[in-house]
Amino acid sequence: MSATKTLILNAGQIQQKIDRMAWQIYENNFEEKEVIIAGIASRGFILAQRLAEKLKEITKIKVILAEITVNKDNPLEEEVKLSIEPDTFNGKVVIVVDDVLNSGKTLIYGMAPFLKMAVKRITTVILVDRNHNRYPIKADFVGISMATTLKEHISVELSEKGKEAVYLQ
C-alpha cells in the first residue's frame, strides 16, 4: 500500500453521490410501499443510514434499515448475521449497500442469507466500484467507478458527517 493518499471524493461530493443514488433507488422502487436497506457493517451500514435519511426526505416509501454482519476476511468462518428478523424480508425489495466493491467477495457473501428468503427483488448500491470482480456480482447503483491497480487501496471515511472522504492509497 502506498504511503501517499490522493483525495478522490470530499464530503460534498460524497453527499452528491448519496443524493443521486437515493433518487435512483426511488425511481426504481416508486411503486413500493416499503423497502429494506441493508448495509454491510460497518461503513456499508453508515452509507445505508445516509441513503435511508435521504429517501425519507424525498419519498413517502417506508424505509426499514438493517445491518449485515459478515466476516470480510473469512466469510465461511462465521454465519452472516442480520440485525432484523428474517421474516421481515419476505415479499420486500432489499437494497444491499457497501462502501467499496473490490473483488465482490464481501458483497456476495453478505447477500447469501437473502437467497433463503422470499424477497421480491435484491439490488446493490456501492459508493466506489473498483472493477476487480472475482465473483459474479455487480453493483446496480454506483457512486463512482474507478480503474485501479490491485496494489492500490481505496479508503472510505464516513464516521463523522461533514468530514467524510474517499482516498486512493
C-alpha positions in Angstrom: 0.0 0.0 0.0 1.3 3.4 -1.0 2.2 5.9 1.7 0.6 8.8 -0.2 -3.1 9.5 -0.1 -4.9 11.1 -3.0 -8.3 12.6 -2.3 -10.9 11.1 -4.7 -14.2 12.4 -3.1 -14.6 15.1 -0.5 -17.6 15.3 1.9 -19.7 17.4 -0.5 -19.0 15.1 -3.4 -19.9 12.0 -1.3 -23.2 13.7 -0.4 -23.9 14.4 -4.1 -23.3 10.7 -4.8 -25.6 9.6 -1.9 -28.3 12.0 -3.1 -28.1 10.7 -6.7 -28.2 7.1 -5.6 -31.2 7.7 -3.4 -33.0 9.2 -6.3 -32.1 6.2 -8.5 -33.4 3.9 -5.7 -36.6 5.9 -5.6 -37.0 5.8 -9.4 -36.7 2.0 -9.4 -39.0 1.5 -6.4 -41.6 4.3 -6.6 -44.4 1.8 -6.6 -43.3 0.0 -3.4 -44.9 0.7 -0.1 -41.7 -0.1 1.8 -38.1 -1.1 1.1 -35.4 -2.6 3.2 -31.9 -1.0 3.1 -29.4 -3.5 4.4 -25.8 -2.2 4.9 -22.8 -4.3 5.3 -21.1 -3.5 8.7 -19.5 -1.1 9.3 -19.1 1.6 6.6 -21.7 0.0 4.3 -24.2 0.4 7.2 -23.2 4.0 7.7 -23.8 4.6 4.0 -27.1 2.7 4.2 -28.2 5.0 7.1 -27.3 8.1 4.9 -29.3 6.7 2.0 -32.3 5.9 4.2 -32.2 9.5 5.6 -32.3 10.9 2.0 -35.0 8.5 0.9 -37.2 9.6 3.8 -36.7 13.2 2.7 -37.7 12.6 -0.9 -40.4 10.0 -0.7 -43.2 8.5 1.4 -41.9 5.0 1.0 -41.4 3.3 4.3 -37.7 2.6 4.8 -36.5 -0.2 7.1 -32.9 -0.2 7.9 -30.9 -3.5 8.6 -27.3 -4.3 9.3 -25.5 -7.2 7.7 -22.5 -8.5 9.7 -20.1 -10.7 7.7 -16.6 -11.8 8.4 -14.9 -9.9 5.5 -11.6 -11.8 5.7 -13.0 -15.3 6.0 -16.8 -15.3 5.3 -17.2 -19.1 5.8 -15.8 -19.0 9.3 -18.9 -17.3 10.8 -22.5 -17.2 9.9 -23.7 -13.9 8.3 -25.9 -12.1 10.8 -28.9 -9.7 10.1 -30.0 -7.1 12.6 -33.7 -7.7 11.9 -35.8 -10.9 11.8 -35.6 -12.9 8.5 -39.5 -12.8 8.2 -39.3 -9.0 7.8 -37.6 -9.5 4.4 -40.4 -11.7 2.8 -42.0 -10.0 -0.1 -39.9 -6.9 0.2 -37.4 -5.2 -2.0 -33.9 -5.5 -0.4 -31.2 -3.0 -1.2 -27.8 -4.2 -0.1 -25.3 -1.4 0.5 -21.5 -1.4 0.9 -18.8 1.2 0.6 -16.3 -0.4 -1.8 -16.8 -3.2 -4.3 -13.3 -4.8 -4.8 -13.4 -8.5 -5.6 -17.1 -8.9 -4.8 -16.5 -11.5 -2.0 -18.0 -9.4 0.8 -21.0 -8.4 -1.2 -21.8 -11.9 -2.5 -21.5 -13.5 1.0 -23.4 -10.6 2.5 -26.3 -11.3 0.1 -26.3 -15.1 0.7 -28.9 -15.1 3.5 -31.4 -13.4 1.2 -31.3 -16.4 -1.2 -33.0 -18.4 1.5 -35.9 -15.8 1.8 -38.8 -15.0 -0.3 -37.6 -11.4 -1.1 -39.3 -9.6 -4.0 -36.1 -8.2 -5.5 -32.4 -7.6 -4.5 -30.4 -4.6 -5.8 -27.0 -3.4 -4.8 -25.6 0.0 -4.1 -21.8 0.7 -3.9 -20.1 4.0 -3.2 -16.8 3.1 -5.0 -16.6 0.3 -7.6 -13.0 -0.8 -8.3 -13.9 -3.2 -11.1 -11.8 -6.1 -9.8 -14.6 -8.6 -9.5 -13.6 -12.2 -8.9 -17.2 -13.2 -8.1 -20.2 -12.9 -10.4 -21.7 -9.8 -8.8 -22.2 -6.3 -9.9 -23.4 -3.0 -8.4 -26.8 -1.8 -9.6 -26.1 1.8 -8.4 -22.6 3.2 -8.2 -21.3 6.4 -6.7 -18.1 6.4 -8.6 -16.4 3.7 -10.7 -12.6 3.6 -10.8 -10.0 1.6 -12.6 -7.3 0.9 -10.0 -4.4 -1.5 -9.8 -4.6 -4.4 -7.4 -1.8 -2.9 -5.3 -3.8 0.3 -4.7 -6.2 0.7 -1.8 -9.4 2.7 -1.5 -10.0 4.2 1.9 -13.5 5.4 2.8 -14.1 7.6 5.8 -17.7 8.0 6.8 -17.7 8.1 10.6 -18.2 11.8 11.1 -20.7 13.7 8.9 -19.1 16.6 7.1 -15.7 15.1 7.4 -16.2 12.2 5.0 -13.7 11.4 2.3 -12.6 8.7 -0.1 -8.9 8.3 -0.7 -6.8 6.3 -3.1 -3.6 4.9 -1.4 
